[in-house]
């Protein structure tokens, strides 16, 4: 990973609350690597669209994938402008004053264009990285690999991470001094996304046991 | 709530996987009412932007709010086209075949225009509804209410829910018949967002105890 700071552009400059903004590639990547879901915005027939999709970071690119005949991927593959957002909610911030209620979060917004990866071997490698980003260890196990036909039916798109910013709020509520003595509960209610116990498909072959990587996914939280 | 079905439009028609699509207002509202975070897409200086923000449903409108001098709200208040997405991740779907890996989710995508609510009393009512959507019961407690100046500094925007679709995937993996006997763990790893124990601001007045509505928020999950 290049340990640098992304340039501030008209799109990534903050109009307010600049103390929450970040442009360090390292910080941006740590947020991207902590989630599995992004929201992609693009223009379609003259109107903005936003759609959710799984993603991973692969080197200095953000990767999304989907059916080659789907609207999202047909639209994005032509190199039109896009924006991608990843948001992690960390807590509800309960201030004494209604006006100062907030949330703790880490988010990244990226701008740029996607480019389709066409080489089947590269597609396969990136798709495996996507599975392993979402379920670390899954691909090194023995899932049935992608065939050439499956690779041909899958659009794999990469957006170089060159124009992006992070935005982070953390910590307790910040009320005005004159409000501190009001009889109101103030503090933070933490939020996080957790995994439940894996629910095996009853048709799974009887000699197959719960893999270690799934045990780790649900106990390490 | 009107118990009707939204019309399928060119924007909300699904190009594929139509079995996952839904247009019942009731289904759309149940998804909107289950989350607190949306992603809003709009055009700004000729390029698409997507930003995260808190929201609530208020009657047949989706409500967002923010600083009147913020980019998101200055841009949206002029009635330009926007798209809003709410996504709840319910699980990772692990199929035998890499190609059939998926996620369980419930999502809604809306299209339309926001309109600014200008009347201070209506703004106040809608902002209180927003707080109570995110932390049920918080507003009926004694938080310090919005002042006229605070209301003037806050943009409250409403998008009528008229063009929208829901998309839902649930249940186990669906592998091909010929793959069912492969020695691969298949099933679902459930995901959900949970609240942790409330962390009181140490400067909270000593006679203030944890309110019941926060106890319910964290134990009812």
Interface residues (C-beta under 8 A of the other chain):
Chain A: X10 X11 X15 X16 X36 X37 X39 X40 X41 X42 X43 X44 X45 X46 X47 X48 X49 X50 X51 X52 X54 X67 X69 X70 X71 X81 X82 X83 X84 X85 X87 X89 X91 X92 X94 X95 X96 X97 X98 X99 X101 X103 X105 X107 X109 X111 X127 X128 X131 X134 X135 X138 X139 X141 X142 X143 X144 X145 X146 X147 X150 X154 X172 X173 X179 X180 X181 X182 X183 X184 X185 X186 X187 X188 X189 X190 X191 X192 X193 X194 X195 X196 X197 X198 X199 X200 X201 X203 X204 X205 X207 X208 X209 X210 X211 X214 X217 X218
Chain B: X10 X11 X15 X16 X36 X37 X39 X40 X41 X42 X43 X44 X45 X46 X47 X48 X49 X50 X51 X52 X54 X67 X69 X70 X71 X81 X82 X83 X84 X85 X87 X89 X91 X92 X94 X95 X96 X97 X98 X99 X101 X103 X105 X107 X109 X111 X127 X128 X131 X134 X135 X138 X139 X141 X142 X143 X144 X145 X146 X147 X150 X154 X172 X173 X179 X180 X181 X182 X183 X184 X185 X186 X187 X188 X189 X190 X191 X192 X193 X194 X195 X196 X197 X198 X199 X200 X201 X203 X204 X205 X207 X208 X209 X210 X211 X214 X217 X218
